[in-house]
Amino acid sequence: MILKHRTKPLEMVILQSLRTRSRLAPADATHLDNLEKGYAGEIQFDRRISAADCRGYVINDLLLDYRGTLFQIDTVLLQPDVVYLFDVKNFYGDFIIEDEKWTSANKETEIKNPLLQLKRTEFAFRNLLKVHGFSPVIRSFLVFINPEFHLFQAPGDLPAIFSSQLNRFLSGLSRQSAATPLYRDEALAQKLLSLHLEGNPYSRIPEFDEKDLRKGICCPGCWSFLPANQNKQYVVCTTCGNRESNTEAVLRTVKEFRTLFPDKQLRTRIITEWCGIVDRQVIQRVLQKHFTSGGKGPSSYYVSS
Ligand SMILES: [Zn+2]
């Protein structure tokens, strides 16, 4: 049972929008690329774990604090006897471990040793639970989700699950978990949920100004800007053919605006300008229908209903 679903990190949502509407600095573009790869790997792991139908509680993307040090866990699976921590890595290519250093096989790229991170996370997690009166058996694993990843000289006792082992590992879990989760698992799950912190202290969002961003509605499928609206009912992407109703497209674009500019008021004029290609009357109708209006006349604005 999933107690906490994974959502796209805010940092990624904002950077994706900025990439489409402006030009990202190379470092930000690389950072976004890494975020997207990481997220894609996590989503893939979520699918696999759902399909395995293992009993117990799944909590995704936990951000916890142990004595002032924040740590994040991609997936926690609470089973009756063991609490599993999974750190999902979507690495691609051939890598090698030498003297605890992880490098690409051609030695050109070094990656931060994920095992050290995993050990630190497990240590903090174990001690945090102890503070709250829980001492479960904890097993933590690196999950290398990408079948195109190979690790040379991996020690046999490396707490890692490679793509080719994942099915067997997950079916092993399902079998182990035939018993109904015990009450204490639920108490522990609820405790973890209550300790979760919102926000990401590591996020790196560059500064940006509305006037520098290209206006318009972007396709949700391919990020292309949609052409000027020809139809009162729907918009069609000329690049990928995606079609959605005007209302959906406007609501999505208003949501994007609010994510980028949480402090700005929603006004018909501003949103018409932001969406660019849809008539003011359509925008007004959508805002009136889906938001509550505040103020009167030219100073009127909209807030969430
Ligand atoms: Zn498209």
Residues whose N, C-alpha, C, O or C-beta is under 5 A from the ligand:
A	BS01	ZN	C219 G221 C222 W223 S224 C237 T239 C240 G241 N242
